[in-house]
């Protein structure tokens, strides 16, 4: 079997998870190049995985890499504000994509990316790796089997800590041009899960956002929202980076007429409640079997995500988490921002919206 030729653009904080994931699938993928504007970042990344003598090329200009190599699959792990422009160049070069969250910072850019990929015959996978957590996969299975009956409401709580050092490491963080705030950067994974589990289609969003504890960033460090879904269910979002003194939890609750579930831990990696009227399966055994204990908030999801994407490249199928899924997560965060800024409920779908619409919000 011919291996998928893979390259990575962006060698920052999340990049080791991508390299670990692709090297875990060395039977299907060949890592041919990595790229970062700071060459030392790329070289350090190769050294971290003892790959510096494996013939992997290092680039500082991704356009040159695309021109020279035309990879089958590229992962984009740069600052969020550059995702869209880099993606468009990769698509034009005929590359399938894994794009770190959020896939873009505006709906116009997300739509352009999705349309261009479809026209070119390649795909975009939005890197919402927590969908592949064992806990989340088991909960999703229960949703699809109808075990909850009618879903009444779900809640996503992201109670984390980010201090000034985190923002000094990469000055793009917390800016409207390149990032957004806590909801767009830290909380979008769980926001994605809430929307996915509760039925995707949203009627309206009512929200508040604020910057309470990070005067050196442009965007919010707290967001609270109520989401009304078209199926009659409700969602509650609470996301913050103000928790003292360190990350506390990321939890997802689902409450239905015949079931209650809680996924908890640092990154929804544990099943902590599992109660269903049909009493199928032993709850304690399910909690034990489908819980994981990762060492950090990124969890173990990148490796199964890569397996799915590599299989998609090989088979010509779409990935499990496509570009539209990434757009839906982006749309919900932007709807929260819009509702908070306007002081009223916002109807979905949104036609146009961008993080840039909120520049100066907390001055």
VOLUM-268260 format. One line per field, with one value per residue (C-alpha): x, y, z; residue in one letter. Coordinates in nm, 2 decimals. Each point is the difference from the previous one (the first is absolute). Layout:
REM residues N
X = [X, ...] .
Y = [Y, ...] .
Z = [Z, ...] .
res = [A, ...] .
***
This chain:
REM residues 363
X = [0.00, 0.13, 0.05, -0.17, 0.26, -0.05, 0.13, -0.06, -0.02, 0.05, 0.22, -0.14, -0.17, -0.23, 0.24, 0.15, -0.35, -0.01, 0.34, -0.07, -0.33, 0.15, 0.30, -0.24, -0.13, 0.33, -0.15, -0.24, 0.18, 0.35, 0.10, 0.18, 0.03, -0.08, -0.02, 0.03, 0.10, 0.25, 0.23, 0.11, -0.35, -0.02, 0.35, -0.09, -0.31, 0.19, 0.25, -0.27, -0.11, 0.35, -0.09, 0.28, 0.19, -0.30, 0.02, -0.30, 0.03, -0.03, -0.15, -0.06, -0.23, -0.30, -0.06, 0.34, -0.07, -0.33, 0.17, 0.29, -0.19, -0.37, -0.09, -0.31, -0.10, 0.10, -0.08, -0.03, 0.09, 0.10, -0.17, -0.37, -0.01, 0.22, -0.19, -0.23, 0.27, 0.24, -0.29, -0.10, 0.36, 0.02, -0.34, 0.12, 0.31, -0.24, 0.06, -0.25, 0.00, -0.01, -0.06, 0.04, -0.29, -0.16, 0.01, -0.02, -0.09, -0.28, -0.29, 0.09, 0.35, -0.14, -0.25, 0.27, 0.22, -0.28, -0.11, 0.36, 0.07, -0.32, 0.09, 0.36, -0.12, 0.19, -0.13, 0.03, 0.00, -0.06, 0.23, -0.26, 0.18, -0.21, -0.27, 0.22, 0.03, -0.12, -0.24, -0.14, -0.03, -0.20, -0.23, -0.05, -0.10, -0.27, -0.13, -0.01, -0.18, -0.27, 0.08, -0.06, -0.35, -0.06, 0.30, -0.11, 0.33, 0.37, 0.28, 0.36, 0.23, 0.36, 0.16, 0.37, 0.28, 0.22, 0.25, 0.20, 0.30, -0.22, -0.09, 0.36, 0.12, -0.20, -0.12, -0.27, -0.20, -0.30, 0.00, -0.31, 0.21, 0.17, -0.19, -0.30, -0.04, -0.06, -0.30, 0.17, 0.33, -0.05, -0.37, -0.09, 0.06, -0.27, -0.23, 0.04, -0.10, -0.30, -0.14, 0.08, -0.17, -0.31, -0.09, 0.21, -0.29, -0.03, -0.29, 0.17, 0.27, -0.01, 0.34, 0.23, 0.38, 0.25, 0.37, 0.03, 0.36, 0.22, 0.04, 0.29, -0.22, -0.26, -0.27, -0.21, 0.11, -0.36, -0.29, -0.35, -0.27, -0.34, -0.06, -0.35, 0.01, -0.26, -0.10, -0.12, 0.30, 0.23, 0.37, 0.20, 0.36, 0.23, 0.36, 0.27, 0.38, -0.03, 0.00, 0.25, 0.26, 0.00, -0.23, -0.29, -0.22, -0.16, -0.34, -0.29, -0.34, -0.29, -0.35, -0.28, -0.34, 0.16, 0.37, 0.26, 0.37, 0.30, 0.33, 0.27, 0.36, 0.24, -0.12, -0.33, 0.21, -0.19, -0.35, -0.11, -0.38, -0.18, -0.36, -0.26, -0.36, 0.08, 0.28, 0.20, 0.35, 0.15, 0.06, 0.31, 0.15, -0.07, 0.15, 0.32, 0.02, -0.07, 0.21, 0.35, 0.26, 0.21, 0.29, -0.12, -0.32, 0.07, -0.09, 0.06, -0.23, 0.25, 0.12, -0.35, -0.08, 0.31, -0.09, -0.34, 0.14, 0.27, -0.26, -0.21, 0.29, 0.07, -0.37, -0.11, -0.26, -0.09, 0.15, -0.21, 0.03, -0.03, 0.03, -0.37, 0.04, 0.28, -0.22, -0.29, 0.23, 0.14, -0.36, -0.11, 0.30, -0.06, -0.37, 0.09, 0.23, -0.27, -0.27, 0.22, 0.12, -0.36, -0.16, -0.28, -0.08, 0.15, -0.18, 0.18, 0.12, 0.24, 0.07, 0.32, 0.20, 0.37, 0.21, 0.10, -0.35, 0.07, 0.32, 0.01, -0.28, 0.17, 0.18] .
Y = [0.00, 0.34, 0.22, 0.34, 0.27, 0.24, 0.34, 0.23, 0.38, 0.16, -0.14, 0.16, -0.12, -0.26, -0.13, -0.29, -0.15, 0.00, -0.15, -0.27, -0.08, -0.03, -0.20, -0.23, -0.09, -0.05, -0.29, 0.24, 0.33, 0.14, 0.32, 0.19, 0.35, 0.25, 0.38, 0.29, 0.37, -0.06, -0.27, -0.08, -0.10, -0.26, -0.14, -0.02, -0.19, -0.26, -0.03, -0.06, -0.31, -0.11, 0.07, 0.24, -0.26, -0.15, 0.21, 0.21, 0.34, 0.33, 0.30, 0.36, 0.08, -0.22, 0.11, -0.13, -0.33, -0.04, 0.09, -0.25, -0.29, 0.01, -0.21, -0.21, 0.12, 0.32, 0.09, 0.37, 0.08, 0.37, 0.30, -0.01, 0.31, -0.16, -0.32, 0.11, 0.16, -0.30, -0.24, 0.17, -0.04, -0.36, -0.08, 0.17, -0.23, -0.31, -0.08, -0.16, 0.19, -0.04, 0.35, 0.07, 0.17, 0.24, -0.07, 0.37, 0.32, 0.11, -0.18, 0.14, -0.16, -0.33, -0.01, 0.09, -0.28, -0.26, 0.11, 0.00, -0.35, -0.14, 0.15, -0.14, -0.34, 0.00, 0.01, 0.20, -0.17, 0.24, -0.11, -0.04, -0.30, -0.03, -0.16, -0.31, -0.02, -0.35, 0.18, 0.22, -0.28, -0.21, 0.30, 0.07, -0.37, 0.04, 0.31, -0.17, -0.30, 0.23, -0.12, 0.35, 0.03, 0.37, 0.21, 0.28, 0.18, -0.02, 0.20, 0.06, 0.14, 0.09, 0.12, 0.05, 0.24, 0.20, 0.25, 0.28, -0.23, -0.20, 0.32, 0.13, -0.33, 0.08, 0.36, -0.10, -0.16, 0.19, 0.24, 0.04, -0.01, -0.33, -0.19, 0.12, -0.07, -0.29, -0.12, -0.01, -0.14, -0.21, -0.08, -0.07, -0.38, -0.04, 0.25, -0.22, -0.31, 0.17, 0.11, -0.35, -0.19, 0.22, -0.02, 0.27, 0.22, 0.31, 0.25, 0.28, 0.09, 0.24, 0.08, 0.21, 0.03, 0.20, 0.06, -0.02, -0.10, 0.04, 0.38, -0.08, -0.19, 0.14, -0.27, -0.16, -0.23, -0.09, -0.10, -0.11, -0.09, -0.17, -0.18, -0.09, -0.30, -0.05, -0.34, 0.18, -0.08, 0.26, 0.03, 0.19, 0.11, 0.12, 0.06, 0.18, 0.02, 0.17, -0.30, 0.02, -0.13, -0.25, -0.20, -0.14, -0.20, -0.03, -0.16, -0.09, -0.09, -0.14, -0.02, -0.19, -0.15, -0.35, 0.07, 0.22, 0.00, 0.20, 0.00, 0.17, 0.01, 0.26, -0.05, -0.19, -0.32, -0.17, -0.14, 0.11, -0.06, -0.26, -0.05, -0.14, -0.12, -0.31, -0.11, -0.14, -0.07, 0.04, 0.37, -0.06, -0.22, 0.26, 0.28, -0.21, -0.13, 0.33, 0.24, 0.12, 0.19, 0.21, 0.20, 0.33, 0.17, -0.11, -0.36, -0.30, 0.10, 0.10, -0.35, -0.15, 0.32, -0.05, -0.37, 0.11, 0.27, -0.22, -0.26, 0.27, 0.11, -0.37, -0.08, 0.33, 0.04, 0.30, 0.02, -0.06, 0.37, 0.21, 0.37, 0.05, -0.13, 0.26, 0.27, -0.08, 0.03, 0.33, 0.13, -0.08, 0.19, 0.29, 0.00, 0.03, 0.29, 0.17, -0.04, 0.13, 0.30, 0.09, -0.08, -0.21, -0.35, -0.09, -0.22, -0.27, -0.08, 0.29, 0.13, 0.20, 0.05, 0.03, 0.05, 0.33, 0.12, 0.03, 0.20, 0.25, -0.18, 0.01, 0.33] .
Z = [0.00, -0.10, 0.31, 0.04, -0.04, 0.30, 0.10, 0.30, -0.01, 0.34, 0.27, 0.32, 0.31, -0.16, -0.26, 0.20, 0.01, -0.38, -0.04, 0.26, -0.17, -0.35, 0.12, 0.18, -0.35, -0.18, -0.18, -0.19, 0.01, -0.09, 0.17, -0.28, 0.13, 0.27, -0.02, 0.23, -0.05, 0.29, -0.13, 0.35, 0.10, -0.28, 0.08, 0.37, -0.08, -0.21, 0.28, 0.26, -0.20, -0.11, -0.36, -0.08, -0.21, -0.18, -0.31, 0.09, -0.17, 0.20, -0.16, 0.12, -0.30, -0.04, -0.36, -0.09, 0.17, -0.19, -0.33, 0.06, 0.15, -0.06, 0.31, 0.00, 0.35, 0.19, 0.36, 0.08, 0.36, -0.03, 0.18, -0.07, -0.21, -0.27, -0.03, -0.29, -0.22, 0.04, -0.06, -0.32, -0.13, 0.11, -0.17, -0.32, 0.01, 0.03, 0.36, 0.24, 0.33, 0.38, 0.13, 0.37, 0.18, -0.09, -0.37, -0.07, 0.19, -0.24, -0.16, -0.34, 0.03, 0.12, -0.29, -0.25, 0.13, -0.02, -0.35, -0.13, 0.15, -0.16, -0.34, 0.02, 0.11, 0.33, 0.36, 0.32, 0.33, 0.29, 0.29, 0.27, 0.14, 0.32, -0.22, 0.00, 0.38, 0.11, 0.24, -0.28, -0.25, 0.25, 0.08, -0.37, -0.05, 0.27, -0.17, -0.34, 0.15, 0.15, 0.35, 0.15, -0.15, -0.04, 0.08, 0.24, 0.05, -0.01, 0.17, -0.09, 0.27, -0.07, 0.32, -0.08, 0.09, -0.24, 0.14, -0.14, -0.09, -0.23, -0.20, 0.00, -0.16, -0.31, -0.04, -0.25, 0.28, 0.13, -0.30, -0.22, -0.32, 0.07, 0.27, 0.20, 0.37, 0.23, -0.19, -0.34, 0.12, 0.31, 0.01, -0.37, 0.04, 0.26, -0.18, -0.30, 0.20, 0.15, -0.34, -0.15, 0.28, 0.03, -0.37, -0.18, -0.11, 0.21, 0.02, 0.20, 0.25, 0.29, 0.16, 0.21, -0.04, 0.21, 0.06, 0.38, 0.07, -0.31, -0.08, -0.24, -0.25, -0.24, 0.03, 0.27, 0.29, 0.10, -0.21, 0.11, -0.25, -0.03, -0.33, -0.12, -0.24, -0.28, 0.15, 0.32, 0.21, 0.17, 0.05, 0.26, -0.07, 0.28, -0.11, 0.19, 0.03, 0.34, 0.23, 0.30, 0.01, -0.29, -0.24, 0.19, -0.24, -0.34, 0.03, -0.22, 0.13, -0.19, 0.16, -0.18, 0.09, 0.03, 0.07, 0.18, -0.09, 0.12, -0.17, 0.22, 0.08, -0.14, -0.36, 0.00, 0.02, 0.29, 0.02, 0.34, -0.02, -0.21, 0.08, -0.25, 0.04, -0.22, 0.24, -0.29, 0.13, 0.34, 0.07, 0.21, -0.27, -0.27, 0.21, 0.04, -0.36, -0.18, 0.21, -0.07, 0.21, -0.23, 0.14, -0.15, -0.13, -0.36, 0.08, -0.23, -0.28, -0.26, -0.07, -0.09, -0.19, -0.21, -0.06, -0.12, -0.23, -0.14, -0.08, -0.17, -0.22, -0.10, -0.06, -0.15, 0.27, 0.21, 0.35, 0.32, 0.09, -0.32, -0.08, 0.06, 0.36, 0.05, -0.15, 0.24, 0.31, -0.14, -0.06, 0.35, 0.16, -0.23, 0.09, 0.36, -0.07, -0.21, 0.26, 0.28, -0.21, -0.10, 0.33, -0.15, -0.13, -0.34, -0.24, -0.20, -0.26, -0.02, -0.34, 0.06, 0.32, 0.09, 0.32, -0.16, 0.05, 0.37, 0.00, 0.28, 0.19, 0.34, -0.03] .
res = [X, X, X, X, X, X, X, X, X, X, X, X, X, X, X, X, X, X, X, X, X, X, X, X, X, X, X, X, X, X, X, X, X, X, X, X, X, X, X, X, X, X, X, X, X, X, X, X, X, X, X, X, X, X, X, X, X, X, X, X, X, X, X, X, X, X, X, X, X, X, X, X, X, X, X, X, X, X, X, X, X, X, X, X, X, X, X, X, X, X, X, X, X, X, X, X, X, X, X, X, X, X, X, X, X, X, X, X, X, X, X, X, X, X, X, X, X, X, X, X, X, X, X, X, X, X, X, X, X, X, X, X, X, X, X, X, X, X, X, X, X, X, X, X, X, X, X, X, X, X, X, X, X, X, X, X, X, X, X, X, X, X, X, X, X, X, X, X, X, X, X, X, X, X, X, X, X, X, X, X, X, X, X, X, X, X, X, X, X, X, X, X, X, X, X, X, X, X, X, X, X, X, X, X, X, X, X, X, X, X, X, X, X, X, X, X, X, X, X, X, X, X, X, X, X, X, X, X, X, X, X, X, X, X, X, X, X, X, X, X, X, X, X, X, X, X, X, X, X, X, X, X, X, X, X, X, X, X, X, X, X, X, X, X, X, X, X, X, X, X, X, X, X, X, X, X, X, X, X, X, X, X, X, X, X, X, X, X, X, X, X, X, X, X, X, X, X, X, X, X, X, X, X, X, X, X, X, X, X, X, X, X, X, X, X, X, X, X, X, X, X, X, X, X, X, X, X, X, X, X, X, X, X, X, X, X, X, X, X, X, X, X, X, X, X, X, X, X, X, X, X, X, X, X, X, X, X, X, X, X, X, X, X] .
***
